[in-house]
Amino acid sequence: MRYLGYETLIITQNGEAKMVAIDSHEYECQQETFALLKLIALGRREFEQGNYQIADAFFVEMDAEG
């Protein structure tokens, strides 16, 4: 076994990493980060496909609905 800091534990077999154990708080933080990265990727894809609206037009539309 090899320790990397306080929250991460890498379990090896014959010198090869086989399992990683991390602190539950660190896991939750990683999941939140992955979710944000996924949203960024989805937004970028939408933008590249032309699915966006100019901010001024968006706010005019929102004001009209409100």
N, CA, C and O atoms as a GROMACS GRO file, in nm:
protein
  264
    1MET      N    1   0.084  -0.118   0.000
    1MET     CA    2   0.000   0.000   0.000
    1MET      C    3   0.088   0.124   0.000
    1MET      O    4   0.197   0.125   0.058
    2ARG      N    5   0.039   0.226  -0.066
    2ARG     CA    6   0.112   0.351  -0.074
    2ARG      C    7   0.017   0.465  -0.041
    2ARG      O    8  -0.096   0.467  -0.089
    3TYR      N    9   0.061   0.559   0.041
    3TYR     CA   10  -0.023   0.671   0.082
    3TYR      C   11   0.014   0.796   0.003
    3TYR      O   12   0.132   0.827  -0.014
    4LEU      N   13  -0.087   0.866  -0.045
    4LEU     CA   14  -0.067   0.994  -0.113
    4LEU      C   15  -0.145   1.098  -0.034
    4LEU      O   16  -0.265   1.116  -0.058
    5GLY      N   17  -0.082   1.166   0.056
    5GLY     CA   18  -0.152   1.265   0.136
    5GLY      C   19  -0.239   1.199   0.241
    5GLY      O   20  -0.218   1.082   0.274
    6TYR      N   21  -0.335   1.271   0.292
    6TYR     CA   22  -0.420   1.219   0.399
    6TYR      C   23  -0.547   1.153   0.348
    6TYR      O   24  -0.603   1.066   0.415
    7GLU      N   25  -0.594   1.195   0.230
    7GLU     CA   26  -0.725   1.147   0.185
    7GLU      C   27  -0.719   1.034   0.083
    7GLU      O   28  -0.821   0.970   0.057
    8THR      N   29  -0.603   1.008   0.024
    8THR     CA   30  -0.595   0.912  -0.085
    8THR      C   31  -0.508   0.793  -0.047
    8THR      O   32  -0.400   0.809   0.010
    9LEU      N   33  -0.556   0.675  -0.081
    9LEU     CA   34  -0.482   0.552  -0.056
    9LEU      C   35  -0.483   0.472  -0.186
    9LEU      O   36  -0.590   0.442  -0.239
   10ILE      N   37  -0.366   0.437  -0.236
   10ILE     CA   38  -0.356   0.356  -0.356
   10ILE      C   39  -0.312   0.216  -0.315
   10ILE      O   40  -0.209   0.199  -0.251
   11ILE      N   41  -0.392   0.118  -0.351
   11ILE     CA   42  -0.359  -0.021  -0.322
   11ILE      C   43  -0.300  -0.082  -0.448
   11ILE      O   44  -0.360  -0.079  -0.555
   12THR      N   45  -0.181  -0.137  -0.433
   12THR     CA   46  -0.111  -0.192  -0.548
   12THR      C   47  -0.096  -0.344  -0.535
   12THR      O   48  -0.102  -0.400  -0.426
   13GLN      N   49  -0.078  -0.406  -0.649
   13GLN     CA   50  -0.050  -0.548  -0.655
   13GLN      C   51   0.064  -0.566  -0.755
   13GLN      O   52   0.050  -0.530  -0.872
   14ASN      N   53   0.174  -0.620  -0.708
   14ASN     CA   54   0.293  -0.635  -0.792
   14ASN      C   55   0.336  -0.502  -0.852
   14ASN      O   56   0.378  -0.496  -0.967
   15GLY      N   57   0.326  -0.396  -0.774
   15GLY     CA   58   0.370  -0.264  -0.818
   15GLY      C   59   0.272  -0.190  -0.908
   15GLY      O   60   0.301  -0.078  -0.951
   16GLU      N   61   0.158  -0.251  -0.938
   16GLU     CA   62   0.059  -0.189  -1.026
   16GLU      C   63  -0.062  -0.145  -0.944
   16GLU      O   64  -0.114  -0.222  -0.863
   17ALA      N   65  -0.108  -0.021  -0.965
   17ALA     CA   66  -0.225   0.028  -0.894
   17ALA      C   67  -0.347  -0.056  -0.930
   17ALA      O   68  -0.376  -0.075  -1.048
   18LYS      N   69  -0.417  -0.106  -0.829
   18LYS     CA   70  -0.536  -0.188  -0.851
   18LYS      C   71  -0.662  -0.122  -0.796
   18LYS      O   72  -0.772  -0.149  -0.845
   19MET      N   73  -0.646  -0.036  -0.696
   19MET     CA   74  -0.762   0.030  -0.638
   19MET      C   75  -0.717   0.160  -0.571
   19MET      O   76  -0.607   0.169  -0.518
   20VAL      N   77  -0.805   0.259  -0.576
   20VAL     CA   78  -0.778   0.387  -0.511
   20VAL      C   79  -0.892   0.414  -0.415
   20VAL      O   80  -1.009   0.408  -0.454
   21ALA      N   81  -0.859   0.444  -0.291
   21ALA     CA   82  -0.959   0.482  -0.190
   21ALA      C   83  -0.935   0.629  -0.156
   21ALA      O   84  -0.823   0.670  -0.126
   22ILE      N   85  -1.044   0.707  -0.160
   22ILE     CA   86  -1.033   0.849  -0.126
   22ILE      C   87  -1.135   0.884  -0.019
   22ILE      O   88  -1.233   0.812   0.002
   23ASP      N   89  -1.110   0.992   0.049
   23ASP     CA   90  -1.198   1.044   0.151
   23ASP      C   91  -1.334   1.074   0.088
   23ASP      O   92  -1.340   1.119  -0.026
   24SER      N   93  -1.443   1.050   0.160
   24SER     CA   94  -1.576   1.070   0.106
   24SER      C   95  -1.601   1.215   0.066
   24SER      O   96  -1.669   1.241  -0.034
   25HIS      N   97  -1.548   1.309   0.141
   25HIS     CA   98  -1.563   1.451   0.105
   25HIS      C   99  -1.492   1.480  -0.026
   25HIS      O  100  -1.544   1.552  -0.111
   26GLU      N  101  -1.372   1.426  -0.042
   26GLU     CA  102  -1.297   1.443  -0.166
   26GLU      C  103  -1.374   1.383  -0.284
   26GLU      O  104  -1.376   1.440  -0.393
   27TYR      N  105  -1.437   1.268  -0.263
   27TYR     CA  106  -1.517   1.203  -0.367
   27TYR      C  107  -1.632   1.293  -0.409
   27TYR      O  108  -1.656   1.312  -0.528
   28GLU      N  109  -1.702   1.350  -0.312
   28GLU     CA  110  -1.814   1.440  -0.342
   28GLU      C  111  -1.766   1.562  -0.420
   28GLU      O  112  -1.832   1.605  -0.514
   29CYS      N  113  -1.652   1.616  -0.383
   29CYS     CA  114  -1.596   1.731  -0.454
   29CYS      C  115  -1.563   1.693  -0.598
   29CYS      O  116  -1.588   1.771  -0.690
   30GLN      N  117  -1.506   1.576  -0.618
   30GLN     CA  118  -1.474   1.530  -0.753
   30GLN      C  119  -1.601   1.514  -0.837
   30GLN      O  120  -1.603   1.550  -0.954
   31GLN      N  121  -1.706   1.459  -0.776
   31GLN     CA  122  -1.832   1.440  -0.849
   31GLN      C  123  -1.891   1.575  -0.891
   31GLN      O  124  -1.942   1.589  -1.002
   32GLU      N  125  -1.884   1.674  -0.803
   32GLU     CA  126  -1.932   1.808  -0.837
   32GLU      C  127  -1.849   1.868  -0.951
   32GLU      O  128  -1.903   1.931  -1.041
   33THR      N  129  -1.719   1.847  -0.944
   33THR     CA  130  -1.631   1.898  -1.050
   33THR      C  131  -1.664   1.832  -1.183
   33THR      O  132  -1.673   1.900  -1.285
   34PHE      N  133  -1.684   1.700  -1.183
   34PHE     CA  134  -1.719   1.629  -1.306
   34PHE      C  135  -1.852   1.679  -1.362
   34PHE      O  136  -1.867   1.693  -1.483
   35ALA      N  137  -1.948   1.706  -1.274
   35ALA     CA  138  -2.079   1.756  -1.319
   35ALA      C  139  -2.064   1.893  -1.384
   35ALA      O  140  -2.125   1.919  -1.488
   36LEU      N  141  -1.984   1.980  -1.325
   36LEU     CA  142  -1.961   2.112  -1.383
   36LEU      C  143  -1.890   2.102  -1.518
   36LEU      O  144  -1.924   2.174  -1.612
   37LEU      N  145  -1.791   2.014  -1.526
   37LEU     CA  146  -1.721   1.995  -1.653
   37LEU      C  147  -1.815   1.942  -1.761
   37LEU      O  148  -1.804   1.980  -1.878
   38LYS      N  149  -1.906   1.856  -1.723
   38LYS     CA  150  -2.004   1.804  -1.819
   38LYS      C  151  -2.096   1.916  -1.868
   38LYS      O  152  -2.126   1.924  -1.987
   39LEU      N  153  -2.139   2.004  -1.777
   39LEU     CA  154  -2.223   2.118  -1.817
   39LEU      C  155  -2.149   2.211  -1.912
   39LEU      O  156  -2.206   2.260  -2.010
   40ILE      N  157  -2.022   2.234  -1.884
   40ILE     CA  158  -1.941   2.319  -1.972
   40ILE      C  159  -1.930   2.256  -2.110
   40ILE      O  160  -1.945   2.325  -2.211
   41ALA      N  161  -1.905   2.125  -2.116
   41ALA     CA  162  -1.894   2.055  -2.244
   41ALA      C  163  -2.026   2.060  -2.320
   41ALA      O  164  -2.027   2.080  -2.441
   42LEU      N  165  -2.137   2.041  -2.250
   42LEU     CA  166  -2.268   2.047  -2.316
   42LEU      C  167  -2.295   2.188  -2.369
   42LEU      O  168  -2.346   2.204  -2.480
   43GLY      N  169  -2.262   2.289  -2.290
   43GLY     CA  170  -2.281   2.427  -2.334
   43GLY      C  171  -2.196   2.460  -2.454
   43GLY      O  172  -2.240   2.528  -2.547
   44ARG      N  173  -2.074   2.412  -2.453
   44ARG     CA  174  -1.984   2.436  -2.567
   44ARG      C  175  -2.038   2.370  -2.693
   44ARG      O  176  -2.032   2.429  -2.801
   45ARG      N  177  -2.090   2.249  -2.680
   45ARG     CA  178  -2.146   2.178  -2.794
   45ARG      C  179  -2.267   2.254  -2.849
   45ARG      O  180  -2.282   2.269  -2.970
   46GLU      N  181  -2.354   2.302  -2.759
   46GLU     CA  182  -2.470   2.379  -2.801
   46GLU      C  183  -2.426   2.505  -2.876
   46GLU      O  184  -2.483   2.539  -2.980
   47PHE      N  185  -2.326   2.573  -2.824
   47PHE     CA  186  -2.275   2.694  -2.888
   47PHE      C  187  -2.221   2.663  -3.027
   47PHE      O  188  -2.250   2.735  -3.123
   48GLU      N  189  -2.143   2.556  -3.038
   48GLU     CA  190  -2.085   2.518  -3.167
   48GLU      C  191  -2.192   2.482  -3.269
   48GLU      O  192  -2.172   2.499  -3.389
   49GLN      N  193  -2.307   2.432  -3.221
   49GLN     CA  194  -2.417   2.396  -3.309
   49GLN      C  195  -2.507   2.517  -3.341
   49GLN      O  196  -2.606   2.505  -3.413
   50GLY      N  197  -2.471   2.632  -3.285
   50GLY     CA  198  -2.548   2.753  -3.312
   50GLY      C  199  -2.670   2.770  -3.224
   50GLY      O  200  -2.755   2.854  -3.252
   51ASN      N  201  -2.680   2.691  -3.119
   51ASN     CA  202  -2.795   2.698  -3.028
   51ASN      C  203  -2.764   2.794  -2.914
   51ASN      O  204  -2.737   2.753  -2.801
   52TYR      N  205  -2.770   2.922  -2.945
   52TYR     CA  206  -2.746   3.023  -2.842
   52TYR      C  207  -2.824   3.149  -2.878
   52TYR      O  208  -2.878   3.162  -2.988
   53GLN      N  209  -2.829   3.240  -2.783
   53GLN     CA  210  -2.901   3.364  -2.803
   53GLN      C  211  -2.815   3.479  -2.750
   53GLN      O  212  -2.750   3.465  -2.647
   54ILE      N  213  -2.815   3.588  -2.820
   54ILE     CA  214  -2.740   3.706  -2.776
   54ILE      C  215  -2.799   3.753  -2.643
   54ILE      O  216  -2.921   3.754  -2.625
   55ALA      N  217  -2.712   3.790  -2.550
   55ALA     CA  218  -2.755   3.825  -2.413
   55ALA      C  219  -2.861   3.935  -2.412
   55ALA      O  220  -2.960   3.924  -2.339
   56ASP      N  221  -2.843   4.041  -2.492
   56ASP     CA  222  -2.941   4.151  -2.492
   56ASP      C  223  -3.079   4.101  -2.532
   56ASP      O  224  -3.179   4.138  -2.471
   57ALA      N  225  -3.085   4.017  -2.636
   57ALA     CA  226  -3.212   3.962  -2.680
   57ALA      C  227  -3.274   3.873  -2.572
   57ALA      O  228  -3.395   3.874  -2.552
   58PHE      N  229  -3.191   3.798  -2.505
   58PHE     CA  230  -3.239   3.711  -2.398
   58PHE      C  231  -3.305   3.793  -2.287
   58PHE      O  232  -3.414   3.760  -2.242
   59PHE      N  233  -3.237   3.900  -2.242
   59PHE     CA  234  -3.291   3.980  -2.134
   59PHE      C  235  -3.416   4.056  -2.175
   59PHE      O  236  -3.506   4.074  -2.093
   60VAL      N  237  -3.425   4.099  -2.299
   60VAL     CA  238  -3.548   4.163  -2.348
   60VAL      C  239  -3.662   4.062  -2.343
   60VAL      O  240  -3.773   4.095  -2.299
   61GLU      N  241  -3.636   3.941  -2.386
   61GLU     CA  242  -3.737   3.835  -2.384
   61GLU      C  243  -3.780   3.803  -2.239
   61GLU      O  244  -3.899   3.786  -2.212
   62MET      N  245  -3.684   3.797  -2.150
   62MET     CA  246  -3.716   3.768  -2.009
   62MET      C  247  -3.800   3.880  -1.948
   62MET      O  248  -3.895   3.853  -1.874
   63ASP      N  249  -3.765   4.005  -1.979
   63ASP     CA  250  -3.842   4.118  -1.927
   63ASP      C  251  -3.985   4.116  -1.979
   63ASP      O  252  -4.079   4.150  -1.907
   64ALA      N  253  -4.002   4.074  -2.104
   64ALA     CA  254  -4.135   4.069  -2.164
   64ALA      C  255  -4.221   3.961  -2.098
   64ALA      O  256  -4.342   3.977  -2.085
   65GLU      N  257  -4.159   3.852  -2.058
   65GLU     CA  258  -4.231   3.742  -1.993
   65GLU      C  259  -4.265   3.774  -1.848
   65GLU      O  260  -4.365   3.726  -1.794
   66GLY      N  261  -4.181   3.856  -1.784
   66GLY     CA  262  -4.192   3.881  -1.641
   66GLY      C  263  -4.304   3.970  -1.605
   66GLY      O  264  -4.324   4.000  -1.488
   0.00000   0.00000   0.00000
